[in-house]
């Protein structure tokens, strides 16, 4: 629930024109906590982008998780391709990752 509040806080700040929030004024009991000083918030902008498109926090959260997982798959494929110095192992690795990704999506939804 803590990070969901952070996402909603950033969403409301973006709606009101604050691109880099300093304190939390819409969530955390509206006391102005400096939560974003302690936790990274750059990746939360993906949530905001999906939230502006879908206007549903749950769908935006799932889309963010799917997108970050896909980017992770691409990075791991690239790393395996450079590590193995060949296409055969990297293609097998990518197929395995795609199967895991599909199983993750089935489990999530």
ZILIN-V809442 format. One record per backbone hydrogen bond with DSSP energy under -0.5 kcal/mol. CO is the residue of the C=O (numbers start at 1). NH is the residue of the N-H. E is the energy in kcal/mol with one decimal. If there is no record, write none. Layout:
co: <CO & CO>
nh: <NH & NH>
e: <E & E>
This chain:
co: <1 & 2 & 3 & 4 & 5 & 6 & 7 & 8 & 9 & 10 & 11 & 12 & 13 & 14 & 17 & 19 & 23 & 24 & 24 & 27 & 28 & 33 & 33 & 34 & 35 & 35 & 41 & 42 & 43 & 43 & 44 & 45 & 46 & 47 & 48 & 49 & 50 & 51 & 56 & 57 & 58 & 59 & 60 & 61 & 62 & 63 & 64 & 65 & 66 & 67 & 68 & 69 & 70 & 71 & 72 & 73 & 74 & 75 & 76 & 77 & 78 & 79 & 80 & 81 & 86 & 87 & 88 & 89 & 90 & 91 & 92 & 93 & 94 & 95 & 96 & 97 & 98 & 99 & 100 & 101 & 102 & 103 & 104 & 105>
nh: <5 & 6 & 7 & 8 & 9 & 10 & 11 & 12 & 13 & 14 & 15 & 16 & 18 & 17 & 19 & 21 & 25 & 32 & 33 & 30 & 31 & 24 & 35 & 37 & 38 & 39 & 44 & 45 & 46 & 47 & 48 & 49 & 50 & 51 & 52 & 53 & 54 & 55 & 60 & 61 & 62 & 63 & 64 & 65 & 66 & 67 & 68 & 69 & 70 & 71 & 72 & 73 & 74 & 75 & 76 & 77 & 78 & 79 & 80 & 81 & 82 & 83 & 84 & 85 & 90 & 91 & 92 & 93 & 94 & 95 & 96 & 97 & 98 & 99 & 100 & 101 & 102 & 103 & 104 & 105 & 106 & 107 & 108 & 109>
e: <-2.1 & -1.6 & -2.3 & -2.3 & -2.4 & -2.3 & -2.2 & -2.5 & -2.2 & -2.5 & -2.1 & -1.5 & -2.9 & -1.5 & -0.9 & -0.5 & -0.8 & -1.4 & -0.7 & -0.9 & -1.1 & -2.8 & -1.1 & -1.0 & -1.5 & -1.3 & -0.6 & -1.6 & -1.2 & -0.6 & -1.7 & -2.4 & -2.4 & -2.6 & -2.4 & -1.4 & -2.9 & -2.4 & -2.4 & -2.0 & -2.3 & -2.5 & -2.2 & -2.3 & -2.6 & -2.6 & -2.7 & -2.2 & -2.3 & -2.4 & -2.0 & -2.2 & -2.2 & -2.3 & -2.5 & -2.3 & -2.3 & -2.4 & -2.5 & -2.7 & -2.1 & -2.2 & -2.9 & -1.1 & -0.8 & -2.5 & -2.0 & -2.6 & -2.4 & -2.3 & -2.2 & -2.3 & -2.4 & -2.1 & -2.2 & -2.6 & -2.5 & -2.4 & -2.3 & -2.2 & -2.5 & -2.4 & -2.3 & -2.4>
